[in-house]
Amino acid sequence: GPHRPPPATPKMGATRMFATAVAAAAAAAAAASSVATPAAAHGGVPHRPLGPMTSDVGTPVGDDRNTLSVGRSGALLVQDARAAEKLARFDRERIPERVVHARGVGAIGEFEALSDESALTAAGFLGGAGRKTEVFTRFSNVVPPRGSPEALRDVRGFSVKFRIPTRYGGGIWDLVGNSLDVFFIRDQITFPDLVHAVNFDPVLNVPNPNRAFDFFGALRGAATNMLTALYSDLGLPANHRTMNGHSVHAYEFVNARGKRSLVKFQWLSAQGIVNMSNEQAAAVRAEDFSHATRDLYDAINAGRFPKWDLQIQVLPQELLKPGRLPFNPLDATKFWPEDLAPFVAIGKMTLNRVPDNFFQTTEQAAFNPGAFLPGAIEPSE
């Protein structure tokens, strides 16, 4: 049978036994980590030596092959925290797939403010040119499941998590958006119906456009702007780097004096806008299900860091009174005319690092549309 380590000597004091075990584990882990895999074994360059293996709480792991037992052939001990931790981690290697935005990829970078926006908002990271904030950005296809081809006609998710430095007030702000500047519906209560309509047919488990357009027709024209954009060239971006992002919804900026302004956000790609035809997308799907993920990673690893300018549209509070505008500025199915609210650049984002662990960094990333900066960036209503 498999080798089991002998039981601990009962005569040794608990403190001394623990210290001895930790020292032995550290020595074994260090010895194991110092061996590099020969290049001939895998056809590439040698792996760099790894650091000592540690548990989830940072303690050294010496034996990762055997569970503590009563003697060589006795019962396994429930007190073996390493075995329990390893099995528990294995049980959690899969998380439930997102209902929407399941197919996604992310990258790490930084946001740099271009100007002082303190007249509009008390958000410290926007309070002066040159102020930098770490960001994590996740791009996604909305409807297809995880593992599906990325070259499908679909809305793309474009979500950015700002980790505000403590010197600028701290906090997390999630700017959750899409690749198109409007949406299908006005009222949140119909969102589950929208998702059910565009997902696979529950009877046959195949796409059924009749179900989707039955739903869109019942909206009495509300989805017209969105469908027009989706079935234009913008519905098939060539990759994630060559598309814009939009907040879709309006937010409120609040300055230090409590003055409020309604704002919308747009990420303008410095790479330009590049789309695909249906024929080009079909050819990409035939060759590579993960072309957009590969494109993003390859660009960053080659030092061609993708960039976007963050632009805002601003509507002062006075214009929000009933009758002042010919449309409802909070209606997500409509965009704001640029002659009424021109775009102004306030910052730029550069993605410059690929995550070390896709599951840990990207799949477990949670973006919360309700994660605001109270007193600085707030919901519109």
Buried (B, 14 or more C-beta within 10 A) or exposed (E): EEEBEEEEEEEEEEEEBEEBBEEEBBEBBBEBEEEEEEEEEEEEEEEEEEEBBEBEEEEBBBBBEBBBBEEEEEEEEEEBEBBEBBEEEEEEEEEEEBEBBBBBBBBBBBBBBBBEBBEBBBBBBBBBEEBBBBBBBBBBBBBBEEEBBBBBBBBBBBBBBBBBBEEBBEBEBBBBBBBBBBBBBBEEEBEEEBEBBBBBEEEEEEEBEEBBBEBBEEBEEBBBBBBEBBEEEBBBBBBBBBBBBBBBBBBBBBBEEEEBBBBBBBBBBBBEEEBBEEEEBEEBBEEBBBBBBBBBBEBBEEEEBBBBBBBBBBBEEEBBEEEEBEEEBEBBBBBBEEEEBEBBEBBBBBBEBBBEEBEEBBBEBEBEEEBBBEBBBBEBE
